[in-house]
Amino acid sequence: MNAGLDVLRPVDRQATPSLIADQLRDLITDGTFGAGMQIREHPIAERLGVSRGPVREALARLTQEGLLVAKRNRGVFVISLGPEDIADIYRARRPIEEQAATDLGRSKDEVVFARLGLLVEEMRAAERSRNWRGVVDADLGFHQAIVAASGSPRLTRMFDTLLVESRMCISALEQSYSELGRLTREHEELLAAIRSGPARVIGKAVRVHLERAVLDLTQAGARRLPEG
């Protein structure tokens, strides 16, 4: 916990709870505050130079978002995502991404296609250098770009929440995820389907891609569990 607190940046004493929540959210999603870790108000408030009130409100916001869980008489903890959670996150992502990818396939927006191509190249470079954080950033950036291209603020808002949880799933598996070399190829195939396929082909490509991700993540998570 102390090591994680070292990376928090002091904020102005008039800072709103949302600014504190933003910092804590980043530390949760990148794994600095790992699954199951207890988050205490006092050391955070002391580090940030604020009273405990704004910290308490920030923790309440993150609890409402589903990133923290309050346990009676014990405190507030970072959530732990199991196989059922992973499957549910990706099930919720599917209709959003199917719609956005289908819309992009119809619009044939070359600017977006170029952006997606660059993200695939970033993913390839990160894979080659074994830069897991870079792989995760490019992977989720690819999907975020597809949804953003839909032009729908509501789809984007819904997806952004799921993206935070998706990052938590992927970031936690750096040491056990064995399919790293396959990720670039999968995203190349998905981009090709969106560029050239009819709606039914695009929808199927998105479904297959997300189902494969669930399988990979749950298998990798199982390998992390201690024997016995």
MIDOSE-1310 file (N, C-alpha, C; in nm, 2 decimals, decimal comma, always signed):
residues 228
mnag	+0,08/-0,12/+0,00/+0,00/+0,00/+0,00/+0,09/+0,13/+0,00; +0,19/+0,13/+0,08/+0,28/+0,25/+0,09/+0,35/+0,27/-0,04; +0,39/+0,16/-0,11/+0,46/+0,18/-0,24/+0,36/+0,24/-0,34; +0,24/+0,20/-0,34/+0,14/+0,25/-0,43/+0,11/+0,40/-0,40
ldvl	+0,11/+0,44/-0,27/+0,08/+0,58/-0,24/+0,19/+0,67/-0,29; +0,31/+0,62/-0,30/+0,43/+0,71/-0,34/+0,40/+0,77/-0,48; +0,32/+0,71/-0,56/+0,30/+0,76/-0,70/+0,18/+0,86/-0,70; +0,11/+0,88/-0,59/+0,00/+0,98/-0,59/+0,06/+1,12/-0,59
rpvd	+0,00/+1,21/-0,67/+0,04/+1,34/-0,68/-0,04/+1,44/-0,59; +0,03/+1,52/-0,51/-0,04/+1,61/-0,42/-0,14/+1,70/-0,50; -0,25/+1,73/-0,45/-0,35/+1,81/-0,52/-0,38/+1,94/-0,44; -0,43/+2,03/-0,51/-0,47/+2,16/-0,44/-0,58/+2,13/-0,33
rqat	-0,57/+2,20/-0,22/-0,66/+2,17/-0,11/-0,81/+2,19/-0,15; -0,83/+2,26/-0,26/-0,97/+2,29/-0,30/-1,01/+2,18/-0,41; -0,93/+2,08/-0,43/-0,96/+1,98/-0,53/-1,09/+1,91/-0,50; -1,16/+1,88/-0,60/-1,29/+1,81/-0,59/-1,26/+1,66/-0,57
psli	-1,36/+1,59/-0,52/-1,34/+1,44/-0,51/-1,32/+1,37/-0,64; -1,37/+1,44/-0,75/-1,36/+1,37/-0,88/-1,21/+1,37/-0,92; -1,13/+1,47/-0,89/-0,99/+1,47/-0,92/-0,92/+1,36/-0,84; -0,95/+1,34/-0,72/-0,90/+1,23/-0,64/-0,94/+1,10/-0,69
adql	-1,07/+1,09/-0,73/-1,11/+0,96/-0,79/-1,04/+0,93/-0,92; -1,01/+1,03/-1,00/-0,94/+1,01/-1,12/-0,80/+0,94/-1,10; -0,73/+0,99/-1,00/-0,60/+0,94/-0,96/-0,61/+0,80/-0,91; -0,70/+0,77/-0,82/-0,72/+0,64/-0,77/-0,76/+0,54/-0,87
rdli	-0,85/+0,59/-0,96/-0,90/+0,50/-1,07/-0,78/+0,45/-1,16; -0,69/+0,54/-1,19/-0,58/+0,51/-1,27/-0,49/+0,40/-1,20; -0,47/+0,42/-1,07/-0,39/+0,33/-1,00/-0,45/+0,19/-0,98; -0,59/+0,19/-0,98/-0,66/+0,06/-0,98/-0,65/-0,01/-1,11
tdgt	-0,67/+0,07/-1,22/-0,68/+0,00/-1,35/-0,55/-0,04/-1,40; -0,44/+0,02/-1,36/-0,31/-0,02/-1,41/-0,24/-0,12/-1,31; -0,31/-0,16/-1,21/-0,26/-0,27/-1,12/-0,18/-0,22/-1,01; -0,15/-0,09/-0,99/-0,07/-0,04/-0,88/-0,14/-0,08/-0,75
fgag	-0,27/-0,05/-0,75/-0,36/-0,10/-0,64/-0,42/-0,23/-0,69; -0,37/-0,34/-0,64/-0,41/-0,47/-0,70/-0,54/-0,52/-0,64; -0,59/-0,63/-0,70/-0,72/-0,69/-0,66/-0,71/-0,73/-0,52; -0,81/-0,70/-0,44/-0,82/-0,73/-0,30/-0,75/-0,64/-0,21
mqir	-0,68/-0,54/-0,26/-0,61/-0,45/-0,17/-0,70/-0,36/-0,10; -0,68/-0,34/+0,03/-0,76/-0,25/+0,11/-0,71/-0,10/+0,08; -0,81/-0,01/+0,06/-0,78/+0,13/+0,04/-0,83/+0,21/+0,16; -0,73/+0,27/+0,23/-0,76/+0,34/+0,35/-0,77/+0,50/+0,33
ehpi	-0,86/+0,56/+0,39/-0,88/+0,70/+0,37/-0,76/+0,79/+0,42; -0,72/+0,76/+0,54/-0,62/+0,84/+0,61/-0,49/+0,86/+0,54; -0,42/+0,75/+0,50/-0,30/+0,77/+0,43/-0,31/+0,84/+0,29; -0,42/+0,82/+0,23/-0,44/+0,89/+0,10/-0,46/+1,04/+0,12
aerl	-0,55/+1,07/+0,22/-0,57/+1,21/+0,25/-0,44/+1,28/+0,29; -0,36/+1,21/+0,37/-0,23/+1,27/+0,42/-0,14/+1,29/+0,30; -0,13/+1,19/+0,21/-0,04/+1,20/+0,09/-0,09/+1,32/+0,00; -0,22/+1,33/-0,02/-0,27/+1,43/-0,11/-0,28/+1,57/-0,05
gvsr	-0,27/+1,58/+0,09/-0,28/+1,71/+0,15/-0,42/+1,76/+0,16; -0,52/+1,67/+0,17/-0,66/+1,71/+0,18/-0,72/+1,64/+0,30; -0,84/+1,69/+0,34/-0,91/+1,62/+0,45/-0,97/+1,49/+0,40; -1,02/+1,41/+0,50/-1,07/+1,28/+0,47/-1,20/+1,28/+0,39
gpvr	-1,27/+1,39/+0,40/-1,41/+1,40/+0,34/-1,40/+1,38/+0,19; -1,32/+1,46/+0,12/-1,31/+1,44/-0,03/-1,26/+1,30/-0,07; -1,17/+1,24/+0,01/-1,13/+1,11/-0,02/-1,24/+1,01/+0,00; -1,32/+1,03/+0,11/-1,43/+0,94/+0,14/-1,53/+0,94/+0,02
eala	-1,56/+1,06/-0,03/-1,65/+1,08/-0,14/-1,59/+1,01/-0,27; -1,46/+1,03/-0,29/-1,40/+0,97/-0,41/-1,41/+0,82/-0,40; -1,39/+0,76/-0,28/-1,40/+0,61/-0,27/-1,54/+0,57/-0,29; -1,64/+0,65/-0,25/-1,78/+0,62/-0,27/-1,81/+0,62/-0,42
rltq	-1,75/+0,71/-0,49/-1,78/+0,71/-0,64/-1,72/+0,59/-0,70; -1,60/+0,55/-0,66/-1,54/+0,43/-0,72/-1,61/+0,31/-0,68; -1,67/+0,31/-0,57/-1,75/+0,19/-0,53/-1,88/+0,18/-0,61; -1,94/+0,30/-0,64/-2,05/+0,30/-0,73/-2,02/+0,26/-0,87
egll	-1,90/+0,29/-0,91/-1,85/+0,24/-1,05/-1,82/+0,09/-1,05; -1,81/+0,03/-0,93/-1,78/-0,11/-0,93/-1,63/-0,15/-0,92; -1,55/-0,05/-0,90/-1,40/-0,07/-0,89/-1,36/-0,11/-0,75; -1,44/-0,06/-0,65/-1,42/-0,09/-0,51/-1,54/-0,16/-0,45
vakr	-1,52/-0,23/-0,35/-1,63/-0,29/-0,27/-1,61/-0,26/-0,13; -1,72/-0,22/-0,06/-1,72/-0,19/+0,08/-1,77/-0,31/+0,16; -1,68/-0,36/+0,25/-1,71/-0,47/+0,33/-1,74/-0,43/+0,47; -1,86/-0,46/+0,52/-1,90/-0,42/+0,65/-1,80/-0,45/+0,76
nrgv	-1,77/-0,35/+0,84/-1,68/-0,36/+0,95/-1,53/-0,39/+0,91; -1,51/-0,39/+0,79/-1,37/-0,42/+0,74/-1,31/-0,31/+0,66; -1,38/-0,24/+0,58/-1,33/-0,13/+0,50/-1,36/-0,14/+0,35; -1,28/-0,07/+0,27/-1,31/-0,07/+0,13/-1,19/-0,13/+0,06
fvis	-1,22/-0,22/-0,04/-1,12/-0,30/-0,11/-1,14/-0,29/-0,26; -1,02/-0,31/-0,33/-1,03/-0,32/-0,48/-1,10/-0,45/-0,51; -1,19/-0,45/-0,61/-1,26/-0,57/-0,65/-1,16/-0,67/-0,71; -1,20/-0,80/-0,69/-1,13/-0,91/-0,76/-1,22/-0,96/-0,87
lgpe	-1,17/-0,97/-0,99/-1,25/-1,02/-1,10/-1,22/-1,16/-1,13; -1,32/-1,25/-1,12/-1,31/-1,39/-1,15/-1,36/-1,42/-1,29; -1,36/-1,55/-1,33/-1,40/-1,59/-1,46/-1,54/-1,54/-1,50; -1,64/-1,54/-1,40/-1,77/-1,50/-1,43/-1,78/-1,35/-1,46
diad	-1,70/-1,27/-1,39/-1,69/-1,13/-1,41/-1,63/-1,10/-1,55; -1,53/-1,17/-1,58/-1,46/-1,15/-1,72/-1,56/-1,18/-1,83; -1,63/-1,29/-1,81/-1,73/-1,32/-1,92/-1,84/-1,22/-1,92; -1,89/-1,17/-1,81/-1,99/-1,07/-1,81/-1,95/-0,94/-1,87
iyra	-1,82/-0,89/-1,84/-1,77/-0,77/-1,90/-1,77/-0,78/-2,05; -1,72/-0,89/-2,10/-1,71/-0,90/-2,25/-1,84/-0,93/-2,31; -1,94/-0,99/-2,24/-2,07/-1,00/-2,29/-2,14/-0,86/-2,31; -2,11/-0,77/-2,21/-2,17/-0,64/-2,22/-2,10/-0,56/-2,33
rrpi	-1,97/-0,58/-2,35/-1,90/-0,51/-2,46/-1,96/-0,55/-2,60; -2,00/-0,67/-2,61/-2,03/-0,72/-2,75/-2,13/-0,64/-2,83; -2,25/-0,62/-2,77/-2,35/-0,54/-2,85/-2,30/-0,40/-2,89; -2,22/-0,34/-2,80/-2,17/-0,20/-2,83/-2,07/-0,21/-2,94
eeqa	-1,98/-0,31/-2,94/-1,87/-0,31/-3,04/-1,93/-0,37/-3,17; -2,02/-0,46/-3,17/-2,09/-0,50/-3,29/-2,15/-0,39/-3,37; -2,23/-0,31/-3,29/-2,29/-0,19/-3,36/-2,19/-0,09/-3,41; -2,09/-0,06/-3,33/-1,99/+0,04/-3,37/-1,91/-0,01/-3,49
atdl	-1,87/-0,14/-3,49/-1,79/-0,19/-3,60/-1,87/-0,20/-3,72; -2,00/-0,24/-3,71/-2,09/-0,24/-3,83/-2,11/-0,11/-3,89; -2,13/+0,00/-3,81/-2,14/+0,13/-3,85/-2,01/+0,18/-3,93; -1,90/+0,14/-3,87/-1,77/+0,18/-3,93/-1,75/+0,10/-4,07
grsk	-1,80/-0,02/-4,07/-1,79/-0,10/-4,20/-1,87/-0,03/-4,31; -1,98/+0,03/-4,27/-2,07/+0,10/-4,37/-2,01/+0,23/-4,41; -1,95/+0,30/-4,31/-1,90/+0,44/-4,35/-1,77/+0,44/-4,42; -1,69/+0,33/-4,41/-1,56/+0,31/-4,48/-1,48/+0,44/-4,45
devv	-1,47/+0,48/-4,32/-1,40/+0,60/-4,29/-1,25/+0,57/-4,29; -1,18/+0,61/-4,39/-1,03/+0,58/-4,40/-0,95/+0,64/-4,30; -0,99/+0,75/-4,24/-0,92/+0,82/-4,13/-0,92/+0,72/-4,01; -1,03/+0,67/-3,98/-1,04/+0,57/-3,87/-0,96/+0,44/-3,90
farl	-0,98/+0,39/-4,02/-0,90/+0,27/-4,06/-0,75/+0,30/-4,04; -0,70/+0,42/-4,08/-0,56/+0,45/-4,07/-0,52/+0,45/-3,92; -0,61/+0,50/-3,84/-0,58/+0,50/-3,69/-0,57/+0,36/-3,64; -0,67/+0,28/-3,68/-0,67/+0,14/-3,63/-0,54/+0,07/-3,68
gllv	-0,50/+0,09/-3,80/-0,38/+0,03/-3,85/-0,25/+0,07/-3,77; -0,25/+0,20/-3,73/-0,14/+0,25/-3,65/-0,14/+0,18/-3,51; -0,25/+0,16/-3,46/-0,26/+0,09/-3,33/-0,22/-0,06/-3,34; -0,25/-0,12/-3,45/-0,20/-0,26/-3,47/-0,05/-0,26/-3,48
eemr	+0,01/-0,16/-3,55/+0,16/-0,16/-3,55/+0,22/-0,13/-3,42; +0,15/-0,04/-3,34/+0,20/-0,02/-3,20/+0,19/-0,15/-3,12; +0,09/-0,23/-3,14/+0,08/-0,35/-3,07/+0,19/-0,45/-3,11; +0,21/-0,45/-3,24/+0,32/-0,54/-3,29/+0,46/-0,50/-3,23
aaer	+0,49/-0,37/-3,22/+0,61/-0,33/-3,17/+0,62/-0,36/-3,02; +0,51/-0,34/-2,95/+0,51/-0,37/-2,81/+0,52/-0,52/-2,78; +0,46/-0,60/-2,86/+0,48/-0,75/-2,85/+0,63/-0,79/-2,87; +0,69/-0,73/-2,97/+0,83/-0,77/-3,00/+0,92/-0,73/-2,88
srnw	+0,89/-0,62/-2,81/+0,98/-0,57/-2,70/+0,93/-0,63/-2,57; +0,82/-0,71/-2,57/+0,77/-0,77/-2,45/+0,72/-0,66/-2,35; +0,67/-0,55/-2,41/+0,61/-0,44/-2,34/+0,47/-0,46/-2,31; +0,43/-0,52/-2,20/+0,29/-0,56/-2,18/+0,20/-0,44/-2,17
rgvv	+0,25/-0,33/-2,10/+0,17/-0,21/-2,09/+0,14/-0,15/-2,22; +0,24/-0,15/-2,31/+0,21/-0,11/-2,45/+0,11/-0,19/-2,53; +0,12/-0,32/-2,51/+0,02/-0,41/-2,57/-0,12/-0,38/-2,52; -0,13/-0,37/-2,39/-0,27/-0,34/-2,33/-0,32/-0,21/-2,39
dadl	-0,23/-0,10/-2,39/-0,28/+0,03/-2,43/-0,32/+0,03/-2,58; -0,24/-0,04/-2,66/-0,28/-0,05/-2,81/-0,41/-0,13/-2,83; -0,41/-0,24/-2,76/-0,53/-0,33/-2,77/-0,66/-0,26/-2,73; -0,66/-0,20/-2,61/-0,79/-0,13/-2,57/-0,81/+0,00/-2,65
gfhq	-0,70/+0,07/-2,69/-0,71/+0,18/-2,78/-0,78/+0,15/-2,91; -0,75/+0,03/-2,97/-0,81/-0,02/-3,09/-0,96/-0,02/-3,08; -1,00/-0,09/-2,97/-1,15/-0,11/-2,95/-1,21/+0,03/-2,92; -1,15/+0,11/-2,84/-1,20/+0,24/-2,81/-1,22/+0,33/-2,93
aiva	-1,12/+0,32/-3,03/-1,13/+0,40/-3,15/-1,25/+0,35/-3,23; -1,28/+0,22/-3,24/-1,39/+0,17/-3,31/-1,52/+0,23/-3,25; -1,54/+0,23/-3,12/-1,66/+0,28/-3,06/-1,67/+0,43/-3,08; -1,56/+0,50/-3,06/-1,56/+0,64/-3,08/-1,61/+0,68/-3,22
asgs	-1,57/+0,60/-3,32/-1,60/+0,63/-3,46/-1,75/+0,63/-3,48; -1,83/+0,56/-3,39/-1,97/+0,56/-3,41/-2,04/+0,69/-3,39; -1,97/+0,78/-3,32/-2,02/+0,92/-3,30/-2,14/+0,92/-3,20; -2,16/+0,81/-3,13/-2,26/+0,80/-3,03/-2,21/+0,83/-2,89
prlt	-2,25/+0,94/-2,83/-2,20/+0,97/-2,69/-2,24/+0,86/-2,59; -2,36/+0,81/-2,61/-2,40/+0,71/-2,51/-2,33/+0,58/-2,53; -2,31/+0,53/-2,65/-2,22/+0,41/-2,66/-2,09/+0,43/-2,61; -2,03/+0,55/-2,63/-1,90/+0,58/-2,58/-1,89/+0,58/-2,43
rmfd	-1,99/+0,64/-2,36/-2,00/+0,64/-2,22/-2,01/+0,50/-2,16; -2,10/+0,42/-2,22/-2,11/+0,28/-2,17/-1,98/+0,21/-2,19; -1,92/+0,22/-2,30/-1,80/+0,15/-2,33/-1,68/+0,19/-2,24; -1,67/+0,32/-2,21/-1,56/+0,37/-2,13/-1,56/+0,30/-1,99
tllv	-1,68/+0,28/-1,93/-1,69/+0,21/-1,80/-1,64/+0,06/-1,82; -1,68/+0,00/-1,92/-1,64/-0,14/-1,95/-1,49/-0,15/-1,98; -1,44/-0,04/-2,04/-1,30/-0,04/-2,07/-1,21/-0,04/-1,95; -1,25/+0,03/-1,85/-1,18/+0,03/-1,72/-1,17/-0,11/-1,66
esrm	-1,28/-0,18/-1,66/-1,28/-0,32/-1,61/-1,20/-0,41/-1,70; -1,21/-0,39/-1,83/-1,13/-0,47/-1,92/-0,98/-0,46/-1,90; -0,94/-0,33/-1,87/-0,80/-0,31/-1,84/-0,75/-0,38/-1,72; -0,84/-0,38/-1,62/-0,81/-0,45/-1,49/-0,79/-0,60/-1,52
cisa	-0,88/-0,65/-1,60/-0,86/-0,80/-1,63/-0,73/-0,83/-1,70; -0,70/-0,75/-1,80/-0,58/-0,77/-1,88/-0,45/-0,74/-1,81; -0,45/-0,63/-1,74/-0,33/-0,58/-1,67/-0,28/-0,68/-1,56; -0,38/-0,74/-1,50/-0,35/-0,83/-1,39/-0,28/-0,96/-1,43
leqs	-0,28/-0,99/-1,57/-0,23/-1,12/-1,62/-0,10/-1,11/-1,69; -0,02/-1,01/-1,66/+0,10/-0,99/-1,73/+0,20/-1,11/-1,72; +0,21/-1,17/-1,61/+0,30/-1,27/-1,59/+0,26/-1,41/-1,63; +0,13/-1,42/-1,67/+0,08/-1,55/-1,70/+0,01/-1,57/-1,83
ysel	-0,01/-1,45/-1,90/-0,08/-1,46/-2,03/+0,02/-1,51/-2,14; -0,02/-1,63/-2,19/+0,08/-1,70/-2,28/+0,05/-1,67/-2,43; -0,05/-1,60/-2,46/-0,09/-1,58/-2,60/-0,05/-1,44/-2,66; +0,05/-1,39/-2,60/+0,09/-1,25/-2,64/+0,12/-1,24/-2,79
grlt	+0,19/-1,33/-2,85/+0,23/-1,32/-2,99/+0,11/-1,33/-3,09; -0,01/-1,37/-3,04/-0,12/-1,39/-3,13/-0,21/-1,26/-3,13; -0,19/-1,17/-3,04/-0,28/-1,06/-3,03/-0,28/-0,97/-3,16; -0,16/-0,94/-3,21/-0,16/-0,85/-3,33/-0,23/-0,92/-3,44
rehe	-0,21/-1,04/-3,47/-0,28/-1,11/-3,58/-0,43/-1,11/-3,56; -0,48/-1,13/-3,44/-0,62/-1,12/-3,42/-0,68/-0,99/-3,45; -0,61/-0,88/-3,41/-0,66/-0,75/-3,44/-0,65/-0,71/-3,59; -0,55/-0,77/-3,66/-0,54/-0,75/-3,80/-0,66/-0,81/-3,87
ella	-0,69/-0,93/-3,82/-0,81/-1,01/-3,88/-0,94/-0,93/-3,86; -0,95/-0,88/-3,74/-1,07/-0,80/-3,71/-1,08/-0,67/-3,79; -0,97/-0,60/-3,81/-0,97/-0,48/-3,89/-1,00/-0,52/-4,04; -0,95/-0,63/-4,09/-0,98/-0,67/-4,23/-1,13/-0,70/-4,24
airs	-1,19/-0,76/-4,14/-1,33/-0,79/-4,15/-1,41/-0,67/-4,16; -1,38/-0,57/-4,07/-1,45/-0,45/-4,07/-1,44/-0,37/-4,20; -1,32/-0,37/-4,26/-1,30/-0,30/-4,38/-1,37/-0,36/-4,50; -1,38/-0,49/-4,51/-1,43/-0,55/-4,63/-1,56/-0,63/-4,62
gpar	-1,60/-0,67/-4,49/-1,71/-0,76/-4,48/-1,84/-0,69/-4,47; -1,95/-0,77/-4,51/-2,09/-0,72/-4,48/-2,12/-0,72/-4,33; -2,23/-0,67/-4,29/-2,27/-0,66/-4,15/-2,26/-0,79/-4,08; -2,31/-0,90/-4,14/-2,31/-1,03/-4,07/-2,17/-1,08/-4,05
vigk	-2,08/-1,05/-4,14/-1,94/-1,10/-4,13/-1,87/-1,01/-4,02; -1,90/-0,88/-4,02/-1,84/-0,80/-3,91/-1,89/-0,84/-3,77; -2,02/-0,86/-3,76/-2,07/-0,90/-3,63/-2,01/-1,03/-3,58; -2,00/-1,13/-3,67/-1,94/-1,26/-3,64/-1,79/-1,24/-3,60
avrv	-1,72/-1,15/-3,67/-1,58/-1,13/-3,64/-1,56/-1,07/-3,50; -1,65/-0,97/-3,46/-1,64/-0,91/-3,33/-1,67/-1,02/-3,22; -1,78/-1,10/-3,24/-1,81/-1,20/-3,15/-1,70/-1,30/-3,12; -1,64/-1,35/-3,23/-1,53/-1,45/-3,22/-1,41/-1,38/-3,15
hler	-1,38/-1,26/-3,18/-1,27/-1,19/-3,12/-1,29/-1,18/-2,97; -1,41/-1,14/-2,92/-1,43/-1,12/-2,78/-1,45/-1,25/-2,71; -1,50/-1,35/-2,77/-1,51/-1,48/-2,71/-1,37/-1,54/-2,69; -1,29/-1,52/-2,79/-1,15/-1,57/-2,77/-1,08/-1,50/-2,66
avld	-1,11/-1,37/-2,65/-1,04/-1,30/-2,54/-1,09/-1,35/-2,40; -1,22/-1,38/-2,39/-1,27/-1,44/-2,26/-1,20/-1,57/-2,23; -1,18/-1,65/-2,33/-1,12/-1,78/-2,31/-0,97/-1,77/-2,27; -0,90/-1,68/-2,34/-0,76/-1,66/-2,31/-0,74/-1,60/-2,17
ltqa	-0,83/-1,50/-2,13/-0,82/-1,44/-2,00/-0,85/-1,54/-1,89; -0,96/-1,62/-1,90/-0,99/-1,71/-1,80/-0,89/-1,82/-1,78; -0,84/-1,87/-1,89/-0,73/-1,97/-1,89/-0,61/-1,92/-1,82; -0,57/-1,79/-1,86/-0,45/-1,73/-1,80/-0,47/-1,71/-1,65
garr	-0,60/-1,67/-1,61/-0,63/-1,65/-1,47/-0,62/-1,78/-1,39; -0,66/-1,89/-1,45/-0,65/-2,02/-1,39/-0,51/-2,06/-1,36; -0,42/-2,02/-1,46/-0,28/-2,06/-1,44/-0,21/-1,98/-1,32; -0,28/-1,87/-1,29/-0,22/-1,79/-1,18/-0,25/-1,84/-1,04
lpeg	-0,36/-1,93/-1,03/-0,40/-1,98/-0,90/-0,31/-2,08/-0,85; -0,28/-2,08/-0,72/-0,19/-2,18/-0,66/-0,25/-2,32/-0,66; -0,16/-2,42/-0,68/-0,21/-2,55/-0,68/-0,26/-2,59/-0,54; -0,36/-2,68/-0,54/-0,42/-2,73/-0,42/-0,52/-2,63/-0,37
